[in-house]
Amino acid sequence: MKRRRHAEVAGGGFAGLTVAAALAQRGWTVRIHERSDEVRAFGAGIWIWENGVRVLASIGASDEAFRNCPPATEFLNWDSRGRHVHCAKFPVEPTPGAARLFCVTRQQLLMAIYNAAIRAGVEVVTRSHVVRASSHGELETASGQRFRADLVVGADGVNSKVRDSLGLLKRRRRHADGAIRVLVPHLPGYPDSWPDRVLREWWSGRRRLLYTPCDREVFYLCLTAPVSDVEGAQVPLNRESWARSFPHLTSLIHRIGSENRYDVFETTTLYSWSAGRVAIVGDAAHSMVPGLGQGCGTALVNALSLAVFVHEAEDIAEALRAWETARRPLTEHTQFWSAIAWPKTRWPVAAVRLFYNLPGWERWMTAQRLRPAVTVPHGTEDDAPWVPADASAPLTGTERRVARREPIRR
């Protein structure tokens, strides 16, 4: 009888849970080490494009992940004088050459992947802080325990102990901007009332405020400001300062709670994504600015691909090198275009509008930005595109009116 292979995974986030679920579904035994008291996500929203949707469907997590979260129909943004800067439309059904976009709460997404992993037989150990790994396939925790495996996965975030213990970090670039991300409950009588499928962003100087509907209960706000903007980066959120920047959104801003944090955007590059039988995935390997909304999607795709490449490989180290060869070019393309596509906080608005709308260039640039979203992930080539159970229900008249609505005014 063939011996079941075993994996030890550091980190119970999106990438760690995805690779664990995918390996367990392929017959591996898997243990996840999560340093926190429980598996949980920072309370904000997250974008998932078509590539991420396919991964979630592959591991059996899509129905739960997108429950009550219809796809977005359109993205609009305005400058400080109320002029349109850019508009993008999205399909609401699977469409060749195009990509759907969903926004869900991070907790709902994380629990959907977690539940898929548990159903597959993954063991999750909390309060287990991994501090290092060795290339021959061993994890060590802060308590001194050591765990041997056929495969070790470092999915322990941008501050990865696994990655750093192996000397794999090449560059960790901190960008000039960061964001405060929050979820805000819908309230009856406000223009943000459900249903809503339109993403909206307003600009004011070097500040940006992004509104994204998630579900019937909450919407997601991302408030972006440079690190040098003391009031903009202040936590708890300086509501008065932000209301001065976006006076028409004053009541919305004052609905934001006091529990929030400011995160600086980072881009991570490694010398190699693996060392021996240890693989690095997710933000530990390829964090990026949110210019394309592909940070999580790229992590999901690379996590599933990792499981596909090592599943029946005779030589794990060789399989990891093949995995990196297959996945790294598109990942670095995504990092590059995420930085380019990030709202140009230092550019004049006229230059930004030209960047997004110049004929000829606009079509080519859009293709580059959409390339990660429309590329079919490894392991899903034979899968039909996922559709929600109620996908046949047409938009109601109210939904159509909301989708065409002008900017939210407070």
N, C-alpha and C positions, 0 to 999 in steps of 0.2 A: 504494500500500500504506500502511495506517495505521501511523503511528509508534507504537512501543511506549513506554508511559510508564515513568518511572523514579522510584524512591523511595530515599531515604537515611534510615536508621533509626539513632538513637543508643540503644544499649542492647540487649544480647542476653539479656534476661530473659524472663519469661512473656509480657508484653504485646508487647515488641518482636519476638520470634520469631513470635507469633501473627499480628500484622498483616503481617509480612513473608511468612509462608507463605500467608496469604489473598490478598494482592496478587499474589504470584507465580503462584498457581493461577488467577488471573484474567488472566494474560498480561503483568503488569508485570515489569520487571527491578528487583531489589531488592538493596541492599547494607546489611549491618548493621555498625555500628561497636561493638565491645566493648572496653572499656578493659583488661580482665584478660588474662592470658596464654591463657586458654581459657574456653569457655562452661561455667560450672558454677554450681551452686546451693549455698547455705548448707545444711549437713547436718541437716535436720530434716524433719518431716512437714507436710502441708498438707491442708486440707479442700477438696473439690470437690463442690459441689451440682449438681443437675440442669441448671441453666443453663450451668455450665461444661462438663458432660459433653456437652451438645449442641454447644458450640463445638468441643471437641476432636474429636468425631465428624465435624463439618463439614470440618475440615482434615486428616482422616485420621490423627489421633494417639491416638484413644481406646483402641484395642486394646493398644498398647504402654504407654500411660499407666496403665491399670488392670490390667495383667497381674498375676495372683495377688493382687489386691486386691478382695475382695468388698465389697459395700456394707454400711454399718453398719445394725444393726437397732434400736438403742436408745441413748439417752443418759440417764445417771443421775448425780445428785450428792448428796452428803451433807454435813451440817454437822460441826462438831468433836465433837459428841456422837453421831455415827452416825445421825442422823435424816435421812430423805429430804427434800430441798429441792424437787426438780423431776424430772420424768420426761418424756421425749419419745420417741416411737416413729417409725421411718422405714420406708417401703416398700422392699422389695428388688427389685421389678420396676417398670417404668414405670407410673405411676398418675395419671390425670387429677386435677389439683388438689392433688397431693402431690409431694414431691421426694425422690429418693434422695440419699444422702450417702456419698461415698467418702473415704477418707484414704489418701494415697500419700506416698512420700518425694519431697521436692522435686526431688532429682536425677533420679529416674525420670520425673517429669512433665516436667521441663525437657528431658531428652534425647528424649522422645517428640515434643515440639513442635519441637525442633531438627532431628530427623531428618525430620519432615514438611516443614520449611522447605528443607532440603538437597535432598530429593527434588523439590521444586518449582523448584529452580534458584537459590535465594537464595545470595548470596555473603556470607560472614561474615569480617570482618577483625578479628583480635584485636590487642591492644596499640594500639588506636586510640582515643585519649581525646578525645572531643568536648568543646569548651569553650564554643562559642556557635553561634547560628544567626541567620539573617536572614529576615525575613518574605517576601522574594521567592523563597525556596527554596534556601538554601545552608547547608551545615554547615561549620564550621571546627574542625580538631583542634589539639591542643597543639603539634604539630610545624609548624603553619602551613599545612597543606594545606587546600584548599577543595573542596567537592563540591557541584555544582549538581544539582537534581532538580525534577521536577514536584511532588513532595510530600516534605516533611521530617517525620519523626516523632520526637518527644522521648519516649522510653520509658526514660529514664536514671535512674529511681528518685526517691526522696523528696528527694535533694539535687540534683535536675536542673539541669545547666548550661544546657541548651537553654531550659527554662522561665524561668530567672532572667535569662538574657541578653535575653529579650524583655519582661521586666517584667510577667509574667502572674500572679505569686504574689500572692494577696490575703491569705491567712492560713495560718500553719503552727502548729497548736496541739499542744503537747506535753502529754500526759496525765499523771496522777499515777502510773500504773502502767506496768510493763514486764514482760518475760518472758525467761527462759532456756529455749531450745528445744533438745531433744536427741533423738537416736535411740539406742535401747538394744537390743542383741541379745537375742533370745529364748534362754533356756537350758533344757535338758531338766529336767523335774521341778519347775519353777516354775509357779505358777498362771497366769502370762501366756502359757503355751504355746499355740501355734496349734492349732486354729482359734479365733478370737475375733472377734466382731462388735459388741461392746458398748463404748461410750465411757463412761468413768467420771471423775468429778471429785470431789475432796475439798476441803473448806474448813477452814481453821484461822486464826482471826483474820482478818487482811487478806491472807493468803496463799492461793493456790489451786494445786492440783496436778492436772493433766489427763492422763489416760492414754488413748491412742488406738492401737488395733492398726492396723498398716499391711499387713504381709504375713507370709510364713512366716519371714522372717529377723529383722525388727526391729519394735519398737513405738515410738511417738512420745510423749514427755513434754513438757508445757509447764508450767513452774514460774513462776507469776506472783506478783510482790510489788511494793509501792509503791517509787518511787524513794527515798523517805525511809527505807526499810527497808535499812539498811546491810548487814546480814548476808544478807538475802534477795536483794539485788541484786549481791552479791559474786561475782566470777569470778576464778579458777575457782570452781565451785559450792562453797559452804560446806555440805558434806554433813552435818556434825554438827548445824548449825543447822536444816536442813530436816528431818532425822530427828527432832529434838525436836518440830517442828511436826506431823509425821506419823509417829509411832512405829510404827504398824502397817505402814508402807511402808519401814522402815529398810533392809532388804536390797535392795530395789529402788533406793532412792536411792544406796546405796553401789555400785551397778553403773554409775552414770553416770561417764563419762570426764571428764578434766580440760580438754579442749578445748571450751570453750563461751563464749558471750557473752550479755550482757544488753542487750536492745533496748527502748528507751522507745517506747510507742505514740504515734502521731501521726495527726492528721487534717489533710489539706491541702485548701484551697479556692483556686480560681483566679478571677480576674476573667473570664477567657475560656479555653476549652480550645484556642484556636487564634489565630494571628496570620498573616494572609495565607495562604501555602501551608505553614505549619508547624502540626502538630497535636501536642498533649500527651496522653499516655495512660498508664494504670497509676498506680503510686504517685506519679509526678511530678504527676499531675492530681488524684487522689482517694484518697490513702491514708486508712486508717480503722483503728479499734481492731478486735480480732478477735471482737467480740460476736456476730456472725452467721456467722463463718467465711466471709465473702464477699469478702475483699480480692482474692484471686487470681481468683475467679469473675467479679467485676465487671471486672477488668482484661481477662480473656479476652473477655467479652461486648463490651466497648467497643472492643477491638482488632479483632474480626471486623466489628463494625458500621461502624467507620471504613473498612475495606476495601470494604464493600458500598456505602457512600455515595459514595466517591470514584471507584469503579471506572470508570464511563463518564461521569462528570460533565464538562460542558463547562467549568465554572468551579470550580476546586478550592476556592478560598476560600469560595465560596457553599455548596459541598457540605459543607465543614467546619462552617459555621454551622448547616446543617440537621442534621448529625450531632449536634452538641451540643444542639440543641433537642429532638431525639428521645431522647437518652440521659441528659441531665443530671438531669431530675426524678427518675428512678428511682435514679440513682447517689446523689443527695443524700438521698433517702429511705433508702437502704441505709446511708449514713454516719450518719444521724440515729439509726436503729434499732440500728445496731451499738453506738453509744455508750450508748443506753438499755438494751440487752439485756446489756451487759457485766456480769459478776458484780458485785453491789453491795458493793464492799469496805468502804464506809463505813456501810452500812445494818445494822440489827439483823437477825438471821436470820429472826425472825418476820415482819418487814416484807417481806423478800425472798420468803419462802414465800407470803405473801399476794399479792405482785406477780405471781408466776408462776401462781398457782392460783385466784385470785378468779373465781367463776362469772360468765359474761357477758364480763367484761374479758379473761379468759384466751383465749377463742375469738377475739375481735377482735385482741388483741395477737399471737397466733400467726399470724393472717392477715397482719398487717403485717410480721412477721419473715420469713415465707415468701414474701412477694411477689417479691423478687428471684429466688429459686430457681425459682419456678413460671412466671415470665414467659419466653416463648419469644424467644430472641435474634434480632435481625435477621440474615437470611441462612440461617436454619434452619427457617423456617416450613413448608417443604414436606418436611422430613426426618422420617423415622420415628425414634422414640426409640432410642438405642443400647442394645444388650444384649450382654453378653459371650458368647463362643462357647459356654461351658458353662452358660449361664443356665438351661437346662432341668433341670439337675441339682438335685434337692431338697436341703434341709439334711439332713445326717446326724444320727443320734441324738446323737452327741457334740456336734455344732454346736448342736443345740437345747438340750442341757444347759448348754453354755458360755454361750449367749445369755441363759439365765435365772439365771445364777450370781449369788451375793451379792457384796458388795465384796471385792476382793482383800485378803487378810490375809497379812502377812509374819511 
